[in-house]
Amino acid sequence: LPLDPELPAARLAFLIEDADARVTLTQAQWLSRLPVGHQAWTLDALPQAPAFEPINVEAHDLAYVLYTSGSTGQPKGVMNEHGALMNRLHWMQDASPIGPNDRVLQKTPYSFDVSVWEFFWPLITGATLVVARPDGHRDPAYLGQLIQQER
C-alpha cells in the first residue's frame, strides 16, 4: 500500500485505517504525517535490512493495494494479485519487447497504477530502470534533460 506523505493527514489516516495497515515503513522526516499511535518503522534508522525467508507466491496472492482517487465519494482500495500483474507485464513484453540494452523512465507517482509497470517491467526483463525525482513528472524541461542524460 503506497502512501504519499504529501496527502492531507486525514486522507493518510483514512487509508491506513481502511487498509488495516499494521506497520508503515517510512523515513524519519515523514513520521509526523502518520496518525498518532500508528506503528511505523523508519528505514533510515534500521541498522540493516531485516532477514526474510523466501516465500512461495501464487498467482492469486495479493501483490499490492492501491486506492482510487475518491472522486465519486470515498476512496476505495483495489487489491491486485500477482497473476494480474504478471499478465500485464507479459502482455507488455510481448507487444513491445525490451531487454538489457533498454532504459525505462519511472516518472509516475508510486501511488498511481501506471507506476507499477514502470517499476517492474524493466526489472523482469533486465532493462535499466531510471527513476525521476519526486514530482519530476510535472516538469517537462527536467524530464527532457533526464531523458537526454540517461539515454
Sequence and secondary structure as in RCSB ss.txt:
>XXXX:A:sequence
LPLDPELPAARLAFLIEDADARVTLTQAQWLSRLPVGHQAWTLDALPQAPAFEPINVEAHDLAYVLYTSGSTGQP
KGVMNEHGALMNRLHWMQDASPIGPNDRVLQKTPYSFDVSVWEFFWPLITGATLVVARPDGHRDPAYLGQLIQQE
R
>XXXX:A:secstr
    TTS HHHHHHHHHHTT   EEE GGGGGGS TT  EEEGGG SS          TTSEEEEEE   TTSS 
 EEEEEHHHHHHHHHHHHHHS   TT EEEE S TTSTHHHHHHHHHHHHT EEEE  TTGGG HHHHHHHHHHH
 
